[in-house]
Amino acid sequence: MTEKRYLMTPGPTPVPPAVLDAMGQPIVHHRGPDFVAVLERCLRRVKEVFRTESEVLLFTASGTGGMESVLSNLCSPGDRVLVVSAGYFGERWAKLASAYDLEVDEVRYEWGATPSADDLAARLDELGGVSAVFLTQSETSTGVVADIQALAAVAKERSALVAVDAVSSLGAIPCETDSWELDVVVAGSQKALMTPPGLALVSVSDAAWAAQKRSTFPRFYFDWERSRAAQEKLDVAFTPAVPVVIGLDVALGLLLDEGLETVFERHRRLGRACREGVKAMGLELFSPDEDRSAVVTAIRAPEGIDSGELVLTLRDRFGITLAGGQGPLKGKIFRIGHIGYYDIFDITTALAGVELALTEAGADIERGAAVSRALDAYEARAPV
Ligand SMILES: *Cc1c(COP(=O)(O)O)cnc(C)c1O
């Protein structure tokens, strides 16, 4: 029998059959009526999921393409910007900003730390004249979810624009674009939006549009105004990844049918189940043991076990794909993503696989406890 595959990385994530089915239909032309109807509905649904009245721009690109568009549209040469980083993706904002001709400062934490609004406020006051602050909602490399509402508030109080990388979190946990006054939010199709890779989504506030008008960086494909003008006419500036847009439309419909609040609660319960199962096995969590951490669970490999080896064993022996550690955490942690199209049996499968692989590797872990503990934690409505 062909081995069954289980994709449990923090992106890309599994795609529901209804989405795959829609994407498998004959290709339509991107300027014909079939596609226009899809685009209209998709853009409307995207705004609902972003919780914004502003336009959300669609780019055929990975999430990083959307992030790069923020630098070239929101900033101008010589601007002073501040990046809050506590892991791989925060550092990506800093690298992107450095690739442009900007004065880049950082509130930089050790990987795994949770950024604090007080630290951000202090640094903004010390620096003065910061035009934009770059944040990461779910730091996928560590499992930490930052309090974006609090961080954004201190930046807004000091008149800085706020750009948020919500690529792994939008659609899994609350991200209130308008009520938290987030000027730019970037998402990607391949994470909580339950769609294959290929699209970056970027919301742009009125203040961000004003900055865009002043910005003097050269740009073409990722020019926000070019995309906005096309979308306004239910058109696209360039040939988009047509099947991915069609899939995204269906996936957003599924999210909205389930109800965003229900979706968020499911992710909190999945996170709880995963953490409790991991602890029952006798392993140590790397990501915080709290409800907020509902996107990715990061776990320390037991003494004497290389997490990269563990991930390879799981993939090659059982068809289960988890993620290892990045950067300084390589070999030290492994990560279970529970973003998007997941239920409790995905969590128990991952836990059972980890338990088997670790037992075979000779680790001292508790057999048989993780799955039942995870099921109990999932059923419990409040933190257990
Ligand atoms: C996945 C991810 C990205 C984007 O990665 P791409 O490979 O460019 O799609 C950006 N930020 C975070 C936090 C992510 O998890």
The ligand as an SDF file (V2000), in Angstrom:
LIG
                    3D

 15 15  0  0  0  0  0  0  0  0999 V2000
    5.2190   30.9790    6.5160 C   0  0  0  0  0  0  0  0  0  0  0  0
    5.5080   32.3030    7.0790 C   0  0  0  0  0  0  0  0  0  0  0  0
    5.9010   33.3880    6.2710 C   0  0  0  0  0  0  0  0  0  0  0  0
    6.0010   33.3770    4.7770 C   0  0  0  0  0  0  0  0  0  0  0  0
    6.7660   32.4320    4.2350 O   0  0  0  0  0  0  0  0  0  0  0  0
    6.7310   32.2080    2.6450 P   0  0  0  0  0  0  0  0  0  0  0  0
    7.5560   30.9760    2.5030 O   0  0  0  0  0  0  0  0  0  0  0  0
    7.3140   33.3810    1.9980 O   0  0  0  0  0  0  0  0  0  0  0  0
    5.2820   32.0200    2.2690 O   0  0  0  0  0  0  0  0  0  0  0  0
    6.0910   34.6140    6.8760 C   0  0  0  0  0  0  0  0  0  0  0  0
    5.9260   34.7720    8.1820 N   0  0  0  0  0  0  0  0  0  0  0  0
    5.5430   33.7730    8.9970 C   0  0  0  0  0  0  0  0  0  0  0  0
    5.3490   34.0520   10.4470 C   0  0  0  0  0  0  0  0  0  0  0  0
    5.3170   32.5070    8.4650 C   0  0  0  0  0  0  0  0  0  0  0  0
    4.9290   31.5070    9.2900 O   0  0  0  0  0  0  0  0  0  0  0  0
  1  2  1  0
  2  3  1  0
  2 14  2  0
  3  4  1  0
  3 10  2  0
  4  5  1  0
  5  6  1  0
  6  7  2  0
  6  8  1  0
  6  9  1  0
 10 11  1  0
 11 12  2  0
 12 13  1  0
 12 14  1  0
 14 15  1  0
M  END
$$$$
